[in-house]
């Protein structure tokens, strides 16, 4: 009798272990999605991420700070984040943190579009050589490959370069042949089984660099690159073009009789249409060379502070109301169109224009350095999404103390293109 009971206990234990193992496999299957699955679902909110809090970018975010940020982004519904390089410790530490959070909570879901920074030879000097590459590029790719293999359940995309081919980046841009070389290299590693077969490879660049701009970009190496990537990751920034290409901006004659807020909303609607036209131009060029593949938004955003070209002494494009309107319009457009949009960016980073605290590059975040949610996500604070979460030990509160009247006092009507 004792032997029978002992045997039954063993059988029940084995069955319990099998059941637990099957449940664990199901949980892993739920969160271990492929790049194709992630990018084909516009419900998967994506965002660009940098965790640097200081003016000096050599001061790395700590593991605790990265963990704070991932909890905040997860609470916001973000499922995939985009990073830019692997020569800092930020990304390896970020992957450790995401792994730890997944181990703590099987329902925690966060994936990574891993950026590998690419420069030309002599980048950021007086003599850049655009058809030759920096000797540092090979190490970037090597490190990206190692991280993709070490964390295949998190790293789902590798992006070779960030705005590396756009010609206005005169101090560091590379010719498409250099991006093509590394994209082909990574695709070959996939074929040989030296990278996960479901890992997607792309480059993330300005819409013009993908053929949506001037004919000078329409070269055979770009055509080969479009055919080589798994999908196109394009950038669109109407905010910048309120200064550089302002035809869509300002107040046209037929809108002069509108109220101030109607003039602003109309301008922001044109900004949305401007982004859509840039997206359409890339798709059109891609199809013109006989290619059909996904095109997603790798970057777009709208700063909230500026004392330069886009501020009140310039195009009057920047404030929290316009930023929130662009955010809302963009999310609506991309969701309806079935696109993933890596919105730029999660948190303000003050190192980007270290010499000018009010420079627009420092203020693209949805959350500022005082742990305040900007107007575009005030509703998340209202809905207690951030309850129990902190950044730098501070709870997430609202800018302007949540006073919309105070915010609106700083909102200016766009400069009319008929002025000056």
Phi, psi and omega per residue, in radians:
X1 nan -0.775 3.121
X2 -1.060 -0.688 3.132
X3 -1.115 -0.691 -3.134
X4 -1.122 -0.777 3.130
X5 -1.103 -0.746 3.126
X6 -1.076 -0.729 3.130
X7 -1.108 -0.750 3.134
X8 -1.115 -0.676 3.106
X9 -1.080 -0.743 3.124
X10 -1.087 -0.792 -3.138
X11 -1.053 -0.799 -3.136
X12 -1.114 -0.677 3.114
X13 -1.104 -0.783 3.124
X14 -1.076 -0.766 3.135
X15 -1.092 -0.681 3.122
X16 -1.135 -0.738 3.117
X17 -1.106 -0.735 3.121
X18 -1.088 -0.760 -3.139
X19 -1.086 -0.768 3.116
X20 -1.103 -0.705 -3.139
X21 -1.131 -0.721 3.120
X22 -1.150 -0.694 3.119
X23 -1.130 -0.705 3.107
X24 -1.093 -0.721 3.120
X25 -1.082 -0.712 3.133
X26 -1.125 -0.706 3.122
X27 -1.126 -0.725 3.124
X28 -1.144 -0.690 3.119
X29 -1.100 -0.567 -3.119
X30 -1.133 -0.649 -3.054
X31 -1.788 -0.319 -3.099
X32 -1.615 1.322 -3.093
X33 -1.623 2.793 3.068
X34 -1.493 2.864 3.080
X35 -1.023 -0.721 -3.131
X36 -1.068 -0.740 3.122
X37 -1.136 -0.736 -3.112
X38 -1.151 -0.824 -3.057
X39 -1.335 -0.273 3.136
X40 -1.537 -0.027 -3.120
X41 -2.028 1.780 -3.098
X42 -1.163 -0.145 3.043
X43 -1.266 -0.288 3.117
X44 -1.400 1.729 3.130
X45 -1.210 2.420 -3.117
X46 -2.183 2.703 -3.133
X47 -2.687 2.643 3.046
X48 -1.483 2.445 -3.001
X49 -2.359 2.317 2.901
X50 -2.443 2.303 -3.061
X51 -1.715 0.191 -3.056
X52 -1.307 2.158 -3.058
X53 -1.787 -0.270 -2.971
X54 -1.861 2.868 3.082
X55 -1.149 -0.626 3.107
X56 -1.519 1.961 -3.086
X57 -1.236 -0.195 3.080
X58 -1.289 -0.204 3.050
X59 -1.510 1.826 -3.028
X60 -1.340 2.566 2.982
X61 -1.124 2.461 -3.131
X62 -1.375 2.926 3.075
X63 -1.042 -0.699 3.134
X64 -1.131 -0.697 3.123
X65 -1.162 -0.724 3.098
X66 -1.099 -0.670 -3.138
X67 -1.166 -0.723 3.057
X68 -0.957 -0.836 -3.071
X69 -1.123 -0.743 -3.115
X70 -1.150 -0.614 3.090
X71 -1.161 -0.686 3.114
X72 -1.139 -0.826 -3.109
X73 -1.155 -0.671 3.100
X74 -1.102 -0.720 3.112
X75 -1.095 -0.497 3.114
X76 -1.381 -0.099 -3.131
X77 1.592 0.164 3.104
X78 -1.232 2.318 -3.139
X79 -1.973 -0.378 -3.121
X80 -2.528 2.344 -3.134
X81 -2.061 2.704 3.140
X82 -1.993 2.289 3.049
X83 -2.006 3.063 -2.899
X84 -2.123 -0.451 -3.125
X85 -2.760 2.930 -3.136
X86 -2.190 0.309 3.139
X87 -1.566 -0.079 2.943
X88 -1.749 2.990 3.079
X89 -1.432 -0.153 -3.044
X90 -0.949 -0.885 -3.032
X91 -1.241 -0.825 3.045
X92 -0.964 -0.705 3.107
X93 -1.203 -0.635 3.096
X94 -1.062 -0.749 3.124
X95 -1.137 -0.647 3.053
X96 -1.085 -0.749 -3.106
X97 -1.149 -0.780 3.127
X98 -1.084 -0.714 3.088
X99 -1.057 -0.766 3.132
X100 -1.093 -0.740 3.138
X101 -1.162 -0.640 3.080
X102 -1.155 -0.658 3.113
X103 -1.208 -0.601 3.125
X104 -1.268 -0.580 -3.058
X105 -2.486 1.873 -3.107
X106 -1.033 -0.352 -3.140
X107 -1.496 -0.136 3.121
X108 -1.218 2.235 -3.034
X109 -2.310 1.997 3.108
X110 -2.658 2.281 -3.123
X111 -2.112 2.964 -3.015
X112 -2.313 2.300 2.859
X113 -1.684 1.839 -2.973
X114 -1.566 2.064 3.131
X115 -1.568 2.424 2.992
X116 -2.027 2.011 -3.043
X117 -1.234 2.365 -3.139
X118 -2.207 2.274 3.095
X119 -2.194 2.807 2.980
X120 -1.437 3.005 3.082
X121 -1.183 2.424 -3.113
X122 1.069 0.592 3.141
X123 -1.045 2.505 3.101
X124 1.069 0.557 2.980
X125 -2.132 -3.089 3.119
X126 -1.358 -0.181 -3.078
X127 -2.284 1.061 3.089
X128 -1.190 2.510 3.117
X129 -2.017 1.792 -2.904
X130 -1.323 -0.346 3.118
X131 -1.704 0.172 3.010
X132 -2.218 2.750 -3.037
X133 -1.994 2.767 3.069
X134 -1.109 2.505 3.093
X135 -1.202 -0.228 3.129
X136 -1.381 -0.301 -3.068
X137 -1.063 -0.710 -3.103
X138 -1.058 -0.684 3.113
X139 -1.173 -0.662 3.093
X140 -1.028 -0.836 -3.128
X141 -1.136 -0.749 3.129
X142 -1.018 -0.811 -3.134
X143 -1.161 -0.657 3.115
X144 -1.103 -0.732 3.118
X145 -1.092 -0.779 -3.133
X146 -1.067 -0.755 -3.120
X147 -1.209 -0.667 3.117
X148 -1.110 -0.643 3.111
X149 -1.334 -0.556 -3.134
X150 -1.314 -0.546 -3.079
X151 -2.245 1.035 -3.074
X152 -1.146 -0.400 3.138
X153 -1.366 -0.165 -3.127
X154 -2.023 -0.850 -3.112
X155 -1.367 1.969 -3.072
X156 -1.957 -0.284 -3.108
X157 -2.496 2.460 2.905
X158 -2.007 2.204 3.066
X159 -1.847 2.079 -3.117
X160 -1.518 1.750 3.107
X161 1.563 2.654 3.064
X162 -2.266 1.982 -3.060
X163 0.796 0.753 -3.080
X164 -1.485 -0.313 -3.062
X165 -1.862 -0.080 -3.057
X166 -1.368 2.281 -2.912
X167 -1.314 -0.286 3.060
X168 -1.278 -0.209 3.051
X169 -1.450 1.140 -2.908
X170 -1.084 -0.385 -3.048
X171 -1.596 -0.102 -3.079
X172 -2.623 -0.089 -3.011
X173 -1.139 2.701 3.100
X174 -2.066 2.740 3.035
X175 -1.279 2.662 -3.088
X176 -0.966 -0.455 -3.127
X177 -1.019 -0.580 -3.105
X178 -1.275 -0.744 3.058
X179 -1.104 -0.752 3.133
X180 -1.019 -0.740 3.137
X181 -0.965 -0.818 -3.066
X182 -1.364 -0.563 3.047
X183 -1.103 -0.797 3.103
X184 -1.091 -0.663 3.114
X185 -1.055 -0.806 -3.133
X186 -1.203 -0.664 3.094
X187 -1.122 -0.636 3.088
X188 -1.145 -0.678 3.090
X189 -1.077 -0.667 3.077
X190 -1.080 -0.787 -3.123
X191 -1.086 -0.590 -3.118
X192 -1.503 0.005 -3.138
X193 1.377 0.292 -3.121
X194 -1.711 0.020 2.947
X195 -2.468 2.692 3.119
X196 -0.997 2.360 -3.049
X197 -1.172 -0.424 -3.142
X198 -1.594 -0.001 3.061
X199 -1.177 2.290 3.115
X200 -1.722 2.499 -3.116
X201 -2.019 2.334 3.085
X202 -2.602 -3.076 2.875
X203 -2.273 2.558 -3.084
X204 -1.964 1.994 -2.957
X205 -2.601 2.894 3.094
X206 -0.957 2.580 -3.115
X207 -0.961 -0.635 -3.123
X208 -1.124 -0.641 -3.131
X209 -1.134 -0.400 3.123
X210 -1.643 0.289 3.061
X211 1.663 -0.006 -3.108
X212 -1.470 -0.028 -3.113
X213 -1.971 -2.396 -3.052
X214 -1.163 2.782 -3.118
X215 -1.112 -0.361 -3.130
X216 -1.073 -0.360 3.107
X217 -1.481 -0.238 -3.019
X218 -1.468 1.345 -3.111
X219 -2.045 2.818 -3.047
X220 -1.108 -0.618 3.118
X221 -1.128 -0.581 3.051
X222 -1.159 -0.743 3.112
X223 -1.030 -0.733 3.113
X224 -1.137 -0.661 3.139
X225 -1.144 -0.767 3.116
X226 -1.021 -0.656 3.117
X227 -1.293 -0.437 -3.043
X228 -1.492 -0.562 -3.087
X229 -1.310 2.768 3.087
X230 -1.386 -0.476 3.019
X231 -2.807 2.876 3.136
X232 -1.716 2.262 3.070
X233 -1.939 1.849 -3.023
X234 -1.972 2.652 3.132
X235 -1.889 2.525 3.055
X236 -2.488 2.236 -3.070
X237 -2.363 1.383 3.071
X238 -1.056 -0.478 3.112
X239 -0.956 -0.809 -3.140
X240 -1.133 -0.582 -3.094
X241 -1.413 -0.052 2.943
X242 -1.114 -0.320 3.036
X243 -1.818 -0.828 -2.979
X244 -1.450 -0.476 -3.119
X245 -2.594 1.213 -2.857
X246 -1.510 0.306 -3.089
X247 -0.995 -0.568 -3.112
X248 -1.458 -0.165 -2.972
X249 -1.676 -3.072 3.087
X250 1.304 -2.828 -3.093
X251 -2.149 1.833 3.111
X252 -1.184 2.846 -3.032
X253 -0.978 -0.679 -3.070
X254 -1.240 -0.141 3.135
X255 -1.912 0.073 -3.055
X256 -1.070 -0.459 -3.097
X257 -1.563 -0.002 3.112
X258 -1.294 2.814 3.012
X259 -1.204 2.885 -3.124
X260 -1.021 -0.788 -3.089
X261 -1.186 -0.591 3.091
X262 -1.171 -0.662 3.089
X263 -1.100 -0.744 -3.140
X264 -1.140 -0.829 -3.121
X265 -1.096 -0.651 3.122
X266 -1.155 -0.697 3.103
X267 -1.126 -0.691 -3.137
X268 -1.223 -0.549 3.049
X269 -1.155 -0.670 3.078
X270 -1.163 -0.595 3.080
X271 -1.086 -0.734 3.080
X272 -1.060 -0.818 -3.139
X273 -1.111 -0.565 3.089
X274 -1.099 -0.776 3.083
X275 -1.085 -0.754 3.138
X276 -1.076 -0.679 3.138
X277 -1.143 -0.617 3.095
X278 -1.208 -0.714 3.055
X279 -1.034 -0.835 -3.123
X280 -1.066 -0.607 -3.136
X281 -1.163 -0.599 3.093
X282 -1.219 -0.795 3.119
X283 -1.047 -0.734 -3.131
X284 -1.074 -0.783 -3.140
X285 -1.161 -0.750 3.122
X286 -0.977 -0.823 -3.120
X287 -1.185 -0.507 -3.126
X288 -1.160 -0.370 3.098
X289 -1.798 0.261 3.026
X290 1.409 0.481 -3.104
X291 -2.005 2.424 3.033
X292 -2.264 1.902 3.073
X293 -2.728 2.906 -3.093
X294 -1.107 2.540 2.993
X295 -2.204 2.118 -3.141
X296 -2.154 2.923 -3.126
X297 -1.577 1.941 3.134
X298 -1.433 -0.400 3.114
X299 -2.832 2.383 2.822
X300 -2.845 2.674 -3.136
X301 -3.080 3.119 -3.079
X302 -2.617 2.004 -3.087
X303 -1.157 2.877 -3.111
X304 -2.008 -0.182 -3.139
X305 -2.426 2.423 3.077
X306 -2.857 2.348 3.021
X307 -1.953 0.351 -3.092
X308 -2.126 -2.362 -3.006
X309 -0.970 -0.560 -2.978
X310 -1.823 0.023 -3.090
X311 -1.535 -2.835 -3.058
X312 -1.206 -0.333 3.054
X313 -1.653 0.067 3.117
X314 -2.141 -2.141 -3.072
X315 -1.422 -0.097 -3.113
X316 0.982 0.774 -3.104
X317 -1.632 -0.287 -2.873
X318 -2.003 2.183 2.969
X319 -3.014 3.045 -3.066
X320 -1.268 -0.477 3.119
X321 -1.200 -0.838 -3.137
X322 -1.146 -0.685 3.107
X323 -1.061 -0.770 3.140
X324 -1.154 -0.660 3.132
X325 -1.143 -0.742 3.114
X326 -1.125 -0.733 3.114
X327 -1.011 -0.872 -3.135
X328 -1.078 -0.840 -3.116
X329 -1.075 -0.710 -3.108
X330 -1.200 -0.774 3.118
X331 -1.076 -0.703 3.121
X332 -1.122 -0.795 -3.132
X333 -1.081 -0.905 -3.032
X334 -1.185 -0.630 3.101
X335 -1.134 -0.798 -3.137
X336 -1.116 -0.625 -3.123
X337 -1.443 -0.074 -3.136
X338 1.322 0.505 -3.086
X339 -1.840 2.651 2.918
X340 -1.616 2.356 3.121
X341 -2.167 1.998 3.026
X342 -1.444 1.622 -3.064
X343 -1.249 2.461 -3.105
X344 -1.854 1.968 0.041
X345 -2.588 -3.119 -3.049
X346 -1.214 -0.925 -3.026
X347 -2.283 2.577 3.015
X348 -1.033 2.551 3.081
X349 -2.351 2.069 -2.991
X350 -1.510 -0.093 3.132
X351 -1.321 -0.312 -2.968
X352 -1.184 -0.568 3.017
X353 -2.357 1.191 -2.957
X354 -1.050 -0.551 -3.096
X355 -1.395 -0.196 -3.070
X356 -2.368 1.602 -3.086
X357 -0.969 -0.471 -3.124
X358 -1.676 0.188 3.091
X359 -1.172 2.480 -3.035
X360 -1.053 -0.570 -3.084
X361 -1.091 -0.402 -3.131
X362 -1.414 -0.086 -2.896
X363 -2.322 0.649 3.108
X364 -1.554 -0.137 -3.015
X365 -1.212 2.721 2.976
X366 -1.348 -0.398 3.124
X367 -2.235 2.339 -3.089
X368 -1.552 -3.102 -3.064
X369 -1.350 -0.071 3.030
X370 -1.695 0.249 -3.128
X371 1.094 0.603 3.124
X372 -1.876 2.267 3.053
X373 -1.312 2.286 3.120
X374 -1.372 2.985 -2.941
X375 -0.943 -0.592 -3.094
X376 -1.104 -0.344 3.121
X377 -2.209 0.451 3.021
X378 -1.000 -0.598 -3.103
X379 -1.089 -0.521 3.107
X380 -1.189 -0.613 3.058
X381 -1.160 -0.782 3.127
X382 -1.012 -0.618 -3.100
X383 -1.541 0.188 3.065
X384 1.056 0.496 3.108
X385 -1.066 -0.583 -3.060
X386 -1.697 0.197 -3.103
X387 -1.016 2.205 3.137
X388 1.495 -0.086 -3.137
X389 -1.795 2.604 3.111
X390 -2.394 2.810 2.954
X391 -2.263 2.183 -3.016
X392 0.940 0.618 3.094
X393 1.393 0.001 -3.110
X394 -1.848 2.422 3.045
X395 -1.161 2.709 3.124
X396 -1.417 2.001 3.116
X397 -2.019 -2.983 -3.122
X398 -1.778 2.563 2.937
X399 -1.113 2.755 3.139
X400 0.988 0.389 -3.077
X401 0.929 0.463 3.121
X402 1.330 0.215 -3.102
X403 -1.627 1.822 -3.083
X404 -1.156 -0.609 3.129
X405 -1.068 -0.730 3.113
X406 -1.111 -0.728 3.119
X407 -1.061 -0.813 -3.028
X408 -1.192 -0.358 3.104
X409 -1.120 -0.372 -3.123
X410 -1.686 0.011 -3.073
X411 -1.560 2.149 -3.089
X412 -1.925 2.607 3.044
X413 -1.210 2.387 3.127
X414 -0.962 2.550 3.073
X415 -1.094 2.252 3.124
X416 -1.213 2.464 3.107
X417 -1.225 -0.100 3.087
X418 -1.675 -0.063 3.094
X419 -1.373 2.960 3.122
X420 1.255 nan nan
